[in-house]
Amino acid sequence: MLKIDYNAAQELQVSLFTSSGSAITGAAHGDVTCYYKKEGASSWTTKILDSGNWREDGSGLYYVTFDSTDTDTYGTFVYRVVHANGYFTGHATITDWASEATQLQNIYDLLATKVNKEALLERERALDNQLTRLIKMADELDNAYTELITDIAYLKNRIASL
């Protein structure tokens, strides 16, 4: 569900199509009527549209801007736009989602820092130990390889002398 911020201007998308599915293009603000209903309202409110709060994006897509007085009630927000050849209905939830998201991110960051700091240090120690073991094994393999090369050279010389 679409969430919009409480008490703030919001631009919401409107898709206008005919009943046969054709895009309604070129609809000016005077060609449509916009209504909205806030949480708890018993009737629709007519939104006065003008060139400042109605714009076309093309292919039947439009945007209507609802101002802060339109979005000053928490909860469900339903809107509809009516044109002579079609209509659109939409809905959203008015919430403080932006501030809630910031607060949740701050809490997450705090918890992640406290939890992960010790886990990261432990993981770092484990990786350091593993790296030390791998370096030691690589040195041992290198020494074994050098011994093999020496042994092969010795055996080649012995075979050649037979």
N, C-alpha and C positions, 0 to 999 in steps of 0.2 A: 504494500500500500504506500502511496505517496505521502510523505510527511513534509509539512511546511512549518516554518518558524512562527511562533506566537508573536503577534503584535508587530509584524514586519511586512513590508511590501513584498509580494510574491507574484512572479509571472508564471502562469499556468498554461499548458498547451491545450488547444482546442482543435479537433479534427472535424471538419464539416464535409459531409458527403451526402449525396442524394440517396433515396431508397434503392436506386439501382446500382449504387456504389461509385458513382462518378464524383470526382472532387468538385467542390464548390469553390471557385476561385474568384478573386476580385471583390470579395465582400467587404465593404467599408463598414465603419462603426455604426453608421446609420441604417445599414441593411440588416442588422442583427439586434436581438434583445438578449441581455444577459441577466440571469437570476442566480441568487445564491441563498443558501440556508445554513446557519451556524448550528452547532450543538444546542439542543433545547429549544430552538425556534419552532413555532407552530406554523409559520407561513414563510413564503419566499420573499426575498428583498430584491428589488430591481436595481441592477448596477448601471449607472449612467456611463455609457462608453463614449470615448472621444479618441482623437488621434494619439493622445498620450498614453492611453491604456489598452489600445487595441492595435495589433499589427499582424500583417500577413507574412508568412514564411514561404508560401508557395505550395503547390500540389494539395490544396485543401487544408493546410496546416496554418493555424493562427495562434496568437498568444494574447491572453487578457491579463492585465496586471491588477491584482487586488491590493488595495492599500492597507495600512496598519489598522484602520478602523474596521475593515472587512475581516481581518484575521485576529481580532482581539478576544476571542473566546476559545478556550481549549476544547478539543474533541473533534467530532466529525464535521467536515466542511464539504457541502455538496454544491455543485454549480452546474448550470446548464446554459447553453447558448442556442437560441432559436433563430433560424433563417427561414425565409419563405419556402425554400426547397429542401430543407433538412435541419437537423439539430444535433447537438452533442451534449452528453452529460458526463460529469467527472466528479471524483471525490478524493478527499485527502484527510489526513489527521493533522490538526493543529497541535503542536507540541513545542517544547523548548529543546528540540532535537540537537541543535548546534551546541548549546551549552551542556546538554547531557552527554553528547559525544566527547566533548573536551574533558569533562569530569571523568568519564569512564576511561579515556585514554590516559589521563594523569594517574588514576588509580592503578591501571594496568602497568604503566611504566614503573610506578613505585614498587608494586609487587614483583614485577619481573626483575627489577634491579636487586631487591633483597634476596629473592629466591635464586636467581641465576648467578649472582656474584660468587656464592660459595660453590655452586655447581660448576661454574666456569673455571674456578681455581682448581677444583678437584680434577676436572677434565684436562686442564693444562698440565697438571702434575702427571697424570696417567700418560698423556701423549709424550711428555718429556722422557719418562721412563721407557716407553715403547721405542722412542727414537734412539735412546742410548743403547738399548738391546739390539736394535737393527744395525746401528753403526758397528757394534762389537761383532755381530754375525757377519757383516760385510767384510770386516778386517780378517776374520777367521777364514772366510771363503777365499779372500784374496791370497792369504798365506797358503791355504791348501792348493790353490791354483798354481802358485809359484812353485810349490813342492812337486806338483804333478809335472809341470813343464821341465823341472830339473830332472825328475825321475825318467821322463820320456827321453830326454836328451842323453842321459846315462845309458838307457837301454838301447837306443839307436847306436851309440858308440860301441857298446858290447857286441851288438848284432853285426855291426860292420867289421869288427875285429875277428869274428869267427870265420 
